[in-house]
Amino acid sequence: MNINEKQQEIIDEFAIYDDWMEKYEYIIELGKELEAFPEDKRTDDRLIDGCQSRVWLSTEIENGNMHFRADSDAIITKGIIGLLIRVLNDETPETVAKTDLFFINEIGLQEHLSPTRANGLLSMVKRMKMDALKASVDAAKN
């Protein structure tokens, strides 16, 4: 499944729910499905700046593709980073860096978050794209 198909799948899933309380519950469930995040990776350098909650992000390259793992101390934030990981995981650094994450607007996520959570969402996207750019530069050097 390509990155646009993954985004469309999320849009279709969110269309099932009638109101935002149900959508928030779904986001929380998505957070519970995140891959376990090791305690030893909960370091300050993995914290995402700009998030009201504490969000740790670990980025690795596996077989030329990005592999993200994350955790948060807030259940909705954990679900939001889970959505981003679902879309961006196992994509090349170039794809992650340049992709328009249109699903965020399509499902109305940003407009239904508090201003501080919306800023946190932008910080998560920025960090993941910056990690992808760094991986692209590192790959070009080798």
C-alpha positions as a LaTeX table, in Angstrom:
\begin{tabular}{lrrr}
\hline
Residue & $x$ (\AA) & $y$ (\AA) & $z$ (\AA) \\
\hline
Met1 & 0.00 & 0.00 & 0.00 \\
Asn2 & 1.47 & 3.36 & $-0.96$ \\
Ile3 & 1.48 & 6.39 & 1.30 \\
Asn4 & $-1.58$ & 8.01 & $-0.33$ \\
Glu5 & $-3.53$ & 4.77 & $-0.02$ \\
Lys6 & $-2.64$ & 4.61 & 3.69 \\
Gln7 & $-3.94$ & 8.16 & 4.12 \\
Gln8 & $-7.14$ & 7.37 & 2.23 \\
Glu9 & $-7.69$ & 4.32 & 4.43 \\
Ile10 & $-7.57$ & 6.55 & 7.52 \\
Ile11 & $-9.98$ & 9.04 & 5.90 \\
Asp12 & $-12.40$ & 6.19 & 5.15 \\
Glu13 & $-12.14$ & 4.85 & 8.71 \\
Phe14 & $-12.87$ & 8.27 & 10.24 \\
Ala15 & $-15.88$ & 8.72 & 7.92 \\
Ile16 & $-17.58$ & 5.84 & 9.74 \\
Tyr17 & $-17.91$ & 7.91 & 12.93 \\
Asp18 & $-20.63$ & 10.52 & 13.25 \\
Asp19 & $-19.23$ & 12.78 & 15.92 \\
Trp20 & $-15.90$ & 13.81 & 17.33 \\
Met21 & $-16.34$ & 12.00 & 20.64 \\
Glu22 & $-16.38$ & 8.72 & 18.70 \\
Lys23 & $-13.38$ & 9.85 & 16.64 \\
Tyr24 & $-11.44$ & 10.71 & 19.82 \\
Glu25 & $-12.23$ & 7.25 & 21.19 \\
Tyr26 & $-10.90$ & 5.75 & 17.95 \\
Ile27 & $-7.73$ & 7.85 & 18.19 \\
Ile28 & $-7.22$ & 6.60 & 21.76 \\
Glu29 & $-7.63$ & 2.99 & 20.59 \\
Leu30 & $-5.04$ & 3.57 & 17.86 \\
Gly31 & $-2.59$ & 4.77 & 20.50 \\
Lys32 & $-3.05$ & 1.55 & 22.44 \\
Glu33 & $-1.95$ & $-0.39$ & 19.34 \\
Leu34 & 1.45 & 1.30 & 19.14 \\
Glu35 & 4.50 & $-0.93$ & 19.26 \\
Ala36 & 5.96 & $-1.04$ & 22.78 \\
Phe37 & 8.45 & 1.74 & 23.43 \\
Pro38 & 11.53 & 0.68 & 25.40 \\
Glu39 & 12.23 & 2.48 & 28.67 \\
Asp40 & 15.86 & 3.09 & 27.70 \\
Lys41 & 14.69 & 5.14 & 24.68 \\
Arg42 & 12.73 & 7.60 & 26.85 \\
Thr43 & 15.55 & 10.10 & 26.73 \\
Asp44 & 15.43 & 13.88 & 26.46 \\
Asp45 & 16.92 & 13.86 & 22.96 \\
Arg46 & 13.94 & 11.80 & 21.77 \\
Leu47 & 11.35 & 14.18 & 23.25 \\
Ile48 & 9.52 & 16.25 & 20.64 \\
Asp49 & 9.79 & 19.97 & 21.36 \\
Gly50 & 6.56 & 21.94 & 21.11 \\
Cys51 & 4.24 & 19.30 & 22.52 \\
Gln52 & 2.26 & 20.02 & 25.65 \\
Ser53 & 2.49 & 16.33 & 26.53 \\
Arg54 & 5.68 & 14.34 & 26.64 \\
Val55 & 6.14 & 12.56 & 23.31 \\
Trp56 & 9.17 & 10.40 & 22.62 \\
Leu57 & 10.08 & 9.51 & 19.04 \\
Ser58 & 12.70 & 7.01 & 17.96 \\
Thr59 & 13.66 & 6.95 & 14.29 \\
Glu60 & 15.69 & 4.23 & 12.60 \\
Ile61 & 16.45 & 3.24 & 9.02 \\
Glu62 & 15.70 & $-0.40$ & 8.20 \\
Asn63 & 16.34 & $-1.67$ & 4.67 \\
Gly64 & 16.37 & 1.90 & 3.37 \\
Asn65 & 13.02 & 2.77 & 4.92 \\
Met66 & 12.08 & 4.85 & 7.96 \\
His67 & 10.92 & 3.02 & 11.04 \\
Phe68 & 9.33 & 5.12 & 13.76 \\
Arg69 & 8.47 & 4.17 & 17.31 \\
Ala70 & 6.85 & 6.54 & 19.74 \\
Asp71 & 5.09 & 6.91 & 23.05 \\
Ser72 & 3.36 & 9.66 & 24.98 \\
Asp73 & 2.14 & 10.23 & 28.49 \\
Ala74 & $-1.21$ & 11.49 & 27.09 \\
Ile75 & $-3.66$ & 9.06 & 25.51 \\
Ile76 & $-4.93$ & 11.29 & 22.70 \\
Thr77 & $-1.42$ & 12.44 & 21.83 \\
Lys78 & $-0.31$ & 8.82 & 21.72 \\
Gly79 & $-3.10$ & 8.10 & 19.23 \\
Ile80 & $-2.15$ & 11.10 & 17.09 \\
Ile81 & 1.49 & 10.03 & 16.84 \\
Gly82 & 0.15 & 6.53 & 16.11 \\
Leu83 & $-1.73$ & 7.91 & 13.09 \\
Leu84 & 1.40 & 9.62 & 11.81 \\
Ile85 & 3.46 & 6.46 & 12.27 \\
Arg86 & 0.83 & 4.42 & 10.46 \\
Val87 & 1.16 & 6.68 & 7.41 \\
Leu88 & 4.91 & 7.34 & 7.45 \\
Asn89 & 6.34 & 4.04 & 8.70 \\
Asp90 & 8.20 & 1.86 & 6.23 \\
Glu91 & 8.50 & 4.66 & 3.65 \\
Thr92 & 11.75 & 5.98 & 2.21 \\
Pro93 & 13.22 & 9.10 & 3.82 \\
Glu94 & 12.56 & 11.01 & 0.57 \\
Thr95 & 8.88 & 10.03 & 0.61 \\
Val96 & 8.47 & 10.97 & 4.29 \\
Ala97 & 10.16 & 14.34 & 3.74 \\
Lys98 & 8.07 & 15.38 & 0.75 \\
Thr99 & 4.66 & 13.84 & 1.43 \\
Asp100 & 1.66 & 16.09 & 1.91 \\
Leu101 & $-0.19$ & 14.64 & 4.89 \\
Phe102 & $-3.60$ & 15.48 & 3.44 \\
Phe103 & $-5.44$ & 13.09 & 5.76 \\
Ile104 & $-5.00$ & 15.53 & 8.67 \\
Asn105 & $-7.22$ & 18.14 & 6.99 \\
Glu106 & $-9.54$ & 15.59 & 5.41 \\
Ile107 & $-10.53$ & 14.09 & 8.75 \\
Gly108 & $-10.65$ & 17.53 & 10.41 \\
Leu109 & $-8.09$ & 16.56 & 13.02 \\
Gln110 & $-6.29$ & 19.85 & 13.45 \\
Glu111 & $-9.48$ & 21.89 & 13.74 \\
His112 & $-10.82$ & 19.60 & 16.47 \\
Leu113 & $-7.73$ & 19.81 & 18.67 \\
Ser114 & $-7.02$ & 22.42 & 21.29 \\
Pro115 & $-4.50$ & 25.04 & 20.10 \\
Thr116 & $-1.73$ & 23.45 & 22.19 \\
Arg117 & $-2.49$ & 19.96 & 20.81 \\
Ala118 & $-2.65$ & 21.34 & 17.26 \\
Asn119 & 0.80 & 22.88 & 17.79 \\
Gly120 & 1.97 & 19.53 & 19.12 \\
Leu121 & 0.68 & 17.80 & 15.99 \\
Leu122 & 2.65 & 20.22 & 13.83 \\
Ser123 & 5.74 & 19.61 & 15.98 \\
Met124 & 5.38 & 15.83 & 15.53 \\
Val125 & 5.10 & 16.18 & 11.74 \\
Lys126 & 8.04 & 18.57 & 11.65 \\
Arg127 & 10.24 & 16.24 & 13.71 \\
Met128 & 9.42 & 13.19 & 11.57 \\
Lys129 & 10.13 & 15.13 & 8.36 \\
Met130 & 13.36 & 16.55 & 9.79 \\
Asp131 & 14.49 & 13.03 & 10.74 \\
Ala132 & 13.72 & 11.96 & 7.17 \\
Leu133 & 15.73 & 14.85 & 5.71 \\
Lys134 & 18.64 & 13.98 & 7.98 \\
Ala135 & 18.46 & 10.34 & 6.87 \\
Ser136 & 18.43 & 11.44 & 3.21 \\
Val137 & 21.52 & 13.60 & 3.73 \\
Asp138 & 23.29 & 10.81 & 5.63 \\
Ala139 & 22.50 & 8.33 & 2.84 \\
Ala140 & 23.84 & 10.73 & 0.20 \\
Lys141 & 27.12 & 11.03 & 2.10 \\
Asn142 & 27.65 & 7.26 & 2.09 \\
\hline
\end{tabular}
